[in-house]
Amino acid sequence: MENPFAAYVDARQEEMFDFLSRLVRMESPSQEKQCVDAVIDLLETAYRNLGFKTERLRRDQYGNHLIANLLGGDGPRVLFVGHADTVFPLGTLTTMPLRREDNRLLGPGVEDMKGGLVVMLYAIRALLGLRGSPKGSLRVVVNSDEEPGSPTSRDLWPDLCKDVDWTFILEPARPDGGLVLRRKGVGIFHLTVKGRSAHAGAEPEKGASAIRVLAKKILDLEALADLKVGTTVNTGVIQGGTHPYVVPAEAKASIDIRVPTLAERERVLAGMKAIVERGDLPGTQASLEGKFHRPPMEPAPGIERLQRIVEEEARTVNLQIRWALTGGASDGNNISAAGVPTVDGMGPVGGSAHSPDEYMDIPSLYQKTVLLASVLDRLVGREVLRR
């Protein structure tokens, strides 16, 4: 059976491509508030034109966050999530211009995640264009600080999704097209060791080397990794000492930890505590700061029903759905942890995110828009699916 949204999207391919090109050319690094706010301005206007009521959650350090609501019938509430910020610094377009190579579009942020912002907007437009007012309610949240870990928005999710039945995260699909049900939880930790300085040649016995202790603890911390289940521990930054002829009195390390489950998170936290508190050398003391700022994304109750609908509607656009676990985090981690069935990776297919070769598969921009519109039709359009 022909998908009813295919013709609608096909007729707007050029418009969608132009809108995406405009978004990519609006460079929006997380730390450049005015630039990110400009993207939020553009999106707010687009949703207002669709009849959404919008509000801004204003922030000083990062860009403002956009919340847009469209109240329809008394059916379920669907949440859509995206982010306006990118990792690329201002001026990247001069060395990494937006360009098309066959069926790929390359440019800063084209995959992560301005392509997803376009899919989200035009899928909703397609639904409203063909069905009119939805039988449920739609809520769009676009935050402005996702790339650094959503420091000013991640605590908002319990309130923003407390009355939500279903959530779609418009992060890109995996390079093989896979959608995401599971993401690893992420923790950033800072280990500090304090020791005692001394002359390294004349009186080394009077010193207590912070670097020596730090090195031992790093090795033991990294041994907590379990690649078979997906737990990783990476020491990404180390600092310590002042001169080669001085026993170092202080050393520091920053550590990234990724865990696939809550059980793994608790195991790693217990192991870290024991390693840090262990006395390795008289005259030294270790301390640890940090936390898991993203819980593991594990499927919430009810996800099987949403999976089934996504798979059924994918067949109408000749897509074979794969479900993936990925080590990268998103706002989906926090939303799924709040108990809301969440499908992540609903944006277009792409690859090489955060690199000079970041790309998006152009046909998938249109294909995923049709898919999302079709799924929405099952939830709040021609049908209603309550959690």
Order of alpha helices (4+ residues) and beta strands (2+ residues): alpha-alpha-alpha-beta-beta-beta-alpha-beta-beta-alpha-beta-alpha-beta-beta-beta-alpha-beta-beta-alpha-beta-alpha-beta-alpha-beta-beta-beta-alpha
